[in-house]
Each structure stands twice: as C-alpha cells, then as structure tokens.
Amino acid sequence: MSKRKTNFTESLQGNVYSYTQYIDRLTSLAISMFEWKGLPDSVDPRYLEMTLFLNGSAVYFNDDEIGNLALTCLPQGQFDVYGNPVKRRAYSKYNNYNRELDTTNSVIIWNNLLRTNSYLDVEIYAKRLYELDRIIDVNAKAQKTPVLVQGTEKQRLTVLNAYKEFDGNSPVIFGSDNLDINCLKVLKTDAPYVGDKLYTLKTQIWNEALTILGISNTNTTKKERLISDEVIRNEGGVIANRYSRLEARRQACVKINDMFGTNIECNFREDYRVADDTTMYAGSTSDGEQDTIYLDKDNDECTNEMRM
C-alpha cells in the first residue's frame, strides 16, 4: 500500500524537480560550449566534454585495437616539478575498460587552468535558482489563499471541506448544521506580492550563471537603449570567463597533435554572427521583448535593424 501524499512530500518533490531541471539545463549548456575539430571517429566529443565537466580532466591515448580514445583520467601520483602526474590511469565506467599510462603515451586534457571541474559552479547556481523558483511559487499561491483558519479539533473535517471549496474557486460555500461559525477564526495573512522582484533577481542570477560559463547574455536591467560601449563591457566578463577553459583545451591539442600526428583543434562555439562591420547580439530591447541587437562599430550605436 502506497503512502498517502502529504503537503510536505509534494513540496519536496517540487524542490527536487526544480533543482534537477536547473542542473540539467546548465549542464547541457556547459558541455555544448566547445567545438572540437579533427577528432578521430573513435573519440566521442560529448563524452570528452562531460568528463571534463564532471571530473576536471580526461586523458587522450591510443588503443591498438580501438584507436585513439579520450577517457576519464585518474592520476596515479609521481608528479613532475610542475605538478603534472607522471602516471595516470584511463578508465570507462560503462564497461570497466582501464589502462595504465604515462607521459610517453598519453596527454591529460584539463577542464581549466585551475584543473577543477565546472560542476560546482552549476550546482551552486542551480540551488540559488531553484530556491527562488519555489519562493515565487509560494508567494504566488499566497495571493490566492491569504488566510489562516483556526477552529476546534471537532470542526477539523468541516473546515477542511469548506477550504477545499474555497481553494477550488467555488463562488458559494455551503455550511452544514454542524458548522459552528462562532468556533472559527479567520486571520488574513495579507502576504505581499513580491513575485516580480524575485523574478528579476532570478533573471540576474541566471545571467550571472551564463557569464560564469562564458555564454553571452544581456546582464543588465537598464530600460533605455544600450550604446555599443555598454554592450561590449557586458560582454567583457563573458569573454574573460572563456579564457581559462579554452586555453587548457588548446594546450592539450598542441600536445596531442605532437604526440599522435593528429590535427585536432578546439574553439568556442560562436553565439553571435559577424556581417560586414556589424556584430549581432541576441538580447532584450528597451520594451522588454526578446529581440536582436545590431552593433554598428563604425557609428558606435546599437539598433534593432541590420543595415544592408
């Protein structure tokens, strides 16, 4: 027999669903930011990026039967003077494949120059975002039922039935002869509506998460039209957050190409287009609607129309 669902279990389920949703959304963005070119067919770029995202490192080597592989890396100790592990083990959790390697037959790919994963950033922002989502839900619900009902234990079932009618938007609530209104007290909680402010805060935190990941966003609440200098300054933090992760991958590409004779390169996926002297940014315009902003670098102004 299944347990009866309570308000607590429903609230807990909502918390878990909301948190998991943000984890998945941010993870999906994080692992799709880099474009690998020249990888052999035996190397899965999705697995590579997922490994870097979760573990902070992967190891590239050649298997005599399968070909070149990029798998999860487990440093085995024996570091050189620069802190690079001399011994390392490659393994896959899916079929228990593992192999001992060293500096002569493998290259470690780091996620960033700090050699840390990106999951911690995603986890922190997912927690902040889901909490705001749930607060908004509670605040919005409080606008529908801003009352506190107090009664005797004898009146509990009657009060619950009356509240169900109220919660179901019934225009009329009928009371039975057992309903003693003198034993009931209704206190208005008058919960203030702050959902709009919370949503603005959530948007700012979401944009901050995108900035940390190096993804372009309009990280401003300014109502007036943005000038080109403001757009560029907003992009500065985004671009700066790309350097460490991209540089770590490019350093690995150089070493891999030297060791295995490949022609691999890694670039950041462009989230804007360049047409002549005009750069296009996706963002919000002054009227609050999602639109495209074109930056004319010659005239130093932003418009919503692209000059042909």
N, C-alpha and C positions, 0 to 999 in steps of 0.2 A: 504494500500500500504506500503510495507516494505521500510525501509530507505536504501539508497544506501550505500554500504560498502565502507569505505574510508581506506586510509593507516593507519590512527590513530586507527580505530576500529579493523583492522586486527592486528596491533601491540599490542593493549590492549588485544585482545583475546589470542594472543600468550603468553603474560605475564601471564595471568590468568591460561592458560592451563599448562604452565611450572611450575608455583608456586604450583598449585594444585597437579601436578604429584609428586613433591618432598615431599609435605606434606603427601600424601598417602603412598609413598614408605617408608619414615622414620617412619611414624605411624605404618605401618604394621610390620616393624622390631621391633619397641619398644614394641608392645603388644604381640609379639610372643617369647620374650626372656626367660620367666619364665615358668617352668613346674610344675603344681600343681598335686599332687598325693593324693589319698584318699578323694577327694571331693565327697559329695553325688550327686546323679544324678540330684537333684533339683537345684544345684549350677552350673551356666554356667561360666567356666573359661574365656571365651572370653569376656563376659560382665564384669566380675570382673576386668580383666586387662584393658579393655577400660575405665572403670570407674576410676580406679587408674590413668591412663594416663591423662585423661581429668580433673578430679576433685581433684586428690591428696589423696582421701580417699574413702573407702567403709565400709559398716557395715554388719557384719555377725550375724545372729539371726535365731531363729526357728519360723516358722509359723505353727500353729496347724493343718491347712488343707493342706498346700503345702509341708511343711517340711523345712529343712534348706535353707536359702536364703542368698545371698550376693548382696546387692543393693547399690545404691548411698546413701551417708551419708550427712545429713545436721545437723551440730552441733547446738544445741539449747541454748547454754550458760550454766551457772553454772559450772565453771571449778574447778577441784580439785587443790591441791597445785603444781602439776606438769604440769598444763596446759591442762589436758585431759578433754574434755567436758563430764560432768556427764549426761546430757540429749542430746539425738540425735534422729533424725527422718530418717527412711528409706523410700525411695520412688523410683518409677519407672516412667519415663516419657512416657512409652509406653501405660500404662493402668491406670495411676493415682493411682496406689497402693501406700499407705503410712501407716506408723505405728510409733507411738511414742515409744522410747526405752530408756533404761538407762544402767548403768554399771552392773546391776544384770542379764540382759537377752540378752546382745549383746556385741560384740567385734568390735572395729574400726580397720580396716586394713589401714595402711598408705602406700603411694607410696614410700616414702623415710624417712630418719630420720629428714629431714627438714620439712616434711609434706607438700610438694609442689607437683604440677603436673609435668609431663615431656613434656607437650605440648609446653611450652615456648621455650625449647631447640630446639625442632623440628621446630617450627615456625621461629626461628632466622636463623637456618642453611638452611632451605628451601628458605628463602628470599635471602641469600647470593648465594646459588647455582643457583637459577633461574635467578638472575641478571647476573651472569657470563655466563650462557647458552645463554641469549639474547644478551649479548655483543659479544659472539663468533659468533652468527648468523649474527649480523650486520657487524662484521669485515669480515666474510667470504663473505657476499654479496657485500661488498665494493671492493673485489678483482675482482668481475665480472663487476661492473659498477663504476669505479673510475673516474667519470666525472661529471662536473657541467655545464649544458646547460643554456645559457642566451639568451633571444630573446625578441622581442616585443610582446605585447598582441595580435596583429593581427596574429602573427605566432604561437600562442599557440597550436592550434589544429594540425597544420602541424608538429610542433616539437614533440608533444606527439605521433603522429602516427609513426614518424621516430624512436623515442625512443623505442616504442613497438617492432619495427623490431630489434633494437639493443638488447633489453632485451630478445627477443626470439631467439637469436643466429643466426640471418639471415646473410649469408655471404655477401649479397649485399643489400644496402638500396637505393631505387629509390626515387628521389625527384620530385615533380610536378613543374609546371611552377610557382606556387605561392610561392615556397620556395626561399627566398632571403637569400643566404648564407652570404651576407655582413652584414645582421642584426643579425647574430647568433655569439655567442661566446661560445667556449667550453673550460672550465678550468679543467685540470686534478687535482683531489684531492690527488692522489698518497697516498692513505691510506695504512700504513704499515701493513703487516700481522703479527699479534701477537696471532693468534688463538692457536698455540701450547703452548705458555707460559700461556695463560689463561686456557687452558685445564689442564695443570699441576697444576695450582693454584686450579682449581675446584676439581681435584682429591685429593689434600691435604686437602681441606675443607671437602670433603665427608668423607675422612678417619678420620678427626677430629670429625665429627659428629658421626661416628661409635664408636670412642673411648669414647666420652661422654656417649653414650648409653651402653657402656660396651661390644661392639661386636668386635671380633678380626679382625685386618686388618694389612696390611703392610704399616705402616705410615712412609715411607722413600722413597727417590728418589735416593738412592745410587745405582750405576750401578754394583759395584763389588758384589761378593757373600757374603751374610751375614754370620757372625760367630754366634755361638749359643748365646753368651752373648748379641749381638745386638738384636737378635730375642726376647730374654727374656726381655730385657729392653723395647723394643717396646710394649711387652705385659703387662708391669707393669702398665701403665696408663689405659689400658683396664680393667684389673682386679680390680684396685683401684676404678674405677667408678661403679663397680658392688656392692661393699660392702654395701653402704647406702640403696639401693633399696632392695637388697636381705635380709639384716638384718631386715628391717622393716617388711617384709613379714614373716620371720621366727619367729619374736617376736609375731606376730599376730597368727601364727599357734599354738604356745605353749599355748596361752590364749584360743583359740578356742577349742583345744583338752581338756584342763582342764575343760572348762565350759560345753561342749556338748558331751564329751566322744568320740570324733572322733579321727581319726589317720591321720590327714592331714599334709602334708609336701610340701615345695616349694623349688625348686632348679633352678639354672640357666641352661638353655639348653646348653649342651656341643657343641662347634663348632670346636672341634678337637678330634682326636682319639688317644688312647694310645695303642701301640702294643709292648709288652715286655718293653725294656728300651728306646724305640724310640717314640718321640712325633711328630705328624704330624701337620704342619701348612699349611693352604692354603694361597698362596700369589703369588707375581711376582718374577720370576728369573732374573738373570742378563741380559738376552737377551730381556727382556721386555714382554715376553709371560707369560700368566697365567699358573701356574704350582703348584705342591705340593712340599713343602719343608719339609724334614725329619730331625729332630734334634736328633743326636745321643748323648745322655747325657754322655755316657761313654767316647767317644773320643772327645767330645766338638767340634763338627763340624756339618755343615749343608750340606746335599746333596739332589739331586733330585731322588735318588734311595733308596728304603727301603731295608735294609738288612734283609734277612730271617734267 
